[in-house]
Each structure stands twice: as structure tokens, then as C-alpha cells.
């Protein structure tokens, strides 16, 4: 009888830990989804830098390519 009670207690602890882990994972996923929805595409630092580098490359080839 004591084994049954011990097994039920362990099962309750394990199931509550699994529920907690799933709820934390669900919360992290929804927070990540909200962050992605708030990001303004096209205004990032890397995209601005790549645009500047593209313009510099075009000017470089226009100047030195015609020579």
C-alpha cells in the first residue's frame, strides 16, 4: 500500500513539473511571437548597412569600371 502512495506522489510531482515546463514553453513561444510581430522589417541596422554597401559598390564599379 505504501508503494502505491509513493508511486502516486512521484507521479503527481512529475506531472506537475511537466505541466509547469509546458506552460513556460508556451509563454516563451507567445513572447517570441509578439517580438517578431513588433519588428519593423526593412529598418534594421544590418539592412541599412547592406544598402550603404550596395550603393558604395555601385559607385565604385561605375567609377573604376568605365576606365
N, C-alpha and C positions, 0 to 999 in steps of 0.2 A: 504494500500500500504506500509506503514511504517513497518507493521508487517512482510510482505513478505521480505523486505530488511533486517530486523533484523534477521529473520529466516535464510536467505541465508548467512548472515555474520557469524552467530553462526555455521551453517553447514560447512562453509569454514574453520573456526578455528578448529572445532572438527576433520574434515577430515585431515587437515594439521598436527595436533597433532598425529593422528593415523598413518599417513604416517611416521612421524619422529620416533615414537616408534617402528614401524616395521623395519625401516632401522637400528635403533640402535640395535634391537634384532638380525637382520640378521648379522650385523657386529660383535656382540659378539659371535654368533654361528660360524662364519668363523674363528675368532681369537681362539676360543676354539678348533676347528678342527685342526688348524695349530699347536697349542701347543701339542695336542695329537699325531700328526704325527711326531713331533720332539722328543718326549720322546723315549729314548732308553730303551726298555724293557729288564729286566734282570740285569740292572746295578744300580737299585735304592738302597737307603740306607736300606730300610726295607728288601729287598730281600737278600742283603749281610748279614744283621744281622740274618735273619732266617737261612741262610746257616751255619753261625758260630754256632748258637744254635743247629742246627741239628747235626753237627759234634760233638759238645760237648756232646749231648745226646747219640750219638752212642758210643763215647769213655767211657762215664760213665756206660752205660749198659754193655759194653764189659769188663770193669774192675770189676764192682761190681756184674754183672750177673754170672760171672764164679766162684764166690766164694761160 
